[in-house]
Amino acid sequence: MKSTSISSRRKSIAIALKQCRQNTLDLLAEVNNSIFFKQAHPEFSPIGWHFGHIAFTEAYWILEHLASLSPIFTEYHCLFAADGIPKQERQNLPTIATIENYLRIVRSKTLGYLEIAPIDKEERLWQWLIQHESQHTETISLILQLHQQRNYTNSVVAFGQSKSSLSLENQANTLPDQYSEMVRVKAGEFVMGSDALEAQDNERPAHKIHLNTYWIDRYPVTCGQYYQFMASGGYQQRQYWSEVGWQWLQQNPVSQPLYWSDSSDWIDHPVCGVSYYEAEAYAKFTGKRLPTEAEWAKAAMDASRHCNHDRLIGHTSPVTAYSDQSIYGCQDMLGNVWEWTASWFDSYPGFSSYPYPGYSEVYFDHQHRVLRGGSWATSSAILRPTFRNWYHPGVRQIIAGFRCAKD
C-alpha cells in the first residue's frame, strides 16, 4: 500500500514538472534575440538569465543535492546562481538554443532520478522546485510586459488591445456603485498560514490570529475608480501621501500607473502597475487604508481558484468576470493582479528557513511589503490564498494592484 502511494506521488510530481516546463518552453518560444539578453529595468535580470537560472537551480537541488551527482555545466555556476553576479552584469549570456539545450539535458537527468528517488523523504523539495520554476516564469511574463510597454506610447499591454476610443473620463463618474461595495469581516480568530506540504517556508507555520471587526473592498480597485484619484489631482496633492511616499513621488515624478490606457474598455479592470505608495495615497484619498496582510488573508478564506491566472488570456480581466466569492463575499482575490498590503514581509512565529536562508529570511528586513493573491501570469502551482509575495514599496513594474479596507 505504501509503495502504491509513493508511486502515485512520483507520478503526480512528474506530471507537475511536465506542465510547469511546458509553460517555460512556451514562453521561451515567444522570446527573440532583441530582448533575450537585454535588461528591461534595473530591478530585473534579462529574460535569458531566468531561463538559465531555472535549469541551474534544478541541477543544483535535484542532481547535486538529492541525487549526489557530479556538477554539470560548471561554467554556468557563477552566471546563473542567484548570488553569482549583479543583475546589470547578467546580459552576457549563451544563445537561446544553448539555454534550451541546458534546460533539456538537466530535465532529462532529473526525470531519470525521479524514477528511483525516495519521495517520502524528498517530496517537499520537489514541490519547492516546481514552485521555484513557476515563480520565474511569472517574472519572465512581467519582463516581457515591460519590454512591450516600452514600445507603446499609450501602453495597453497589461490589458490587451483597445477595442474602443471612448475615454475613461466619459464614464468614470458613472461607474456603478457595485464596484465600491465593501464587506464586513467580523471579529474573531482565524488560522493564518499553512502547514501543507507545498507551503513555502514563509507561509509556515499555521497559527491563530485574532482580528477586530473591519471592512474590506469586495473587489480590487478598478481603473475607473483610480481615474477619479488622478482627475482630482491625487498625484499633485501632498495630503494624500505619506512622508516617505511623497519623497518617492518627487524622486519618481509619475502621474498615472505604469500600465495604463485611457480607453474606457478597461474601466472595470483592476488598476495595474502601481507602487505601494500610490496604492496608499489612493486609499487615503477615499478615506480608507490598505488592509494588513492578516486582514487580507482572513477575507480571502476559501477564495476560489476559478480565476484569471496561468496566462489564460494574457492580461487583466474585469473584476466581476468570475462570480466565485470567499466566505466573506470578496471577489477576484486570486489571480488578475497581485494586491499590496500594509504589512512588512516578516516571519511567522516558529519560522524555519527552507531550503536555504536566502529564499525568504534575508528579506525579513522591513524593506519589503507583502503582496497577496497572484496575477493573470501566476501559475496554478503557487495560486493559493496563503502564498506570500514581497517587493520594495517603490516597485511598480510588477503586475500589482490593491483593494482598500477600513475599521
Secondary structure, 3 states (H helix, E strand, C coil): CHHHHHHHHHHHHHHHHHHHHHHHHHHHHHCCHHHHCCCCCCCCCCHHHHHHHHHHHHHHHHHHHHCCCCCCCHHHCCCCCCCCCCHHHCCCCCCHHHHHHHHHHHHHHHHHHHCCCCHHHHHHHHHHHHHHHHHHHHHHHHHHHHHHHCCCCCCCCCCCCCCCCCEHHHHHHHCCHHHHCEEEECCEEEEECCCCCCCCHHHCCCEEEEECCEEEECCCCEHHHHHHHHHCCCCCCHHHCCHHHHHHHHHCCCCCCCECCCEHHHCCCECECCCHHHHHHHHHHCCCECCCHHHHHHHCCCCCCCCCCCCCCCCCCCCCCCCCECCCCCECCCCCCEEEEEEECCCCCCCCCCCCCCCCHHHCCCCCEEEECCCCCCCHHHCCCCCEEEECCCCCCCCEECCCEEC
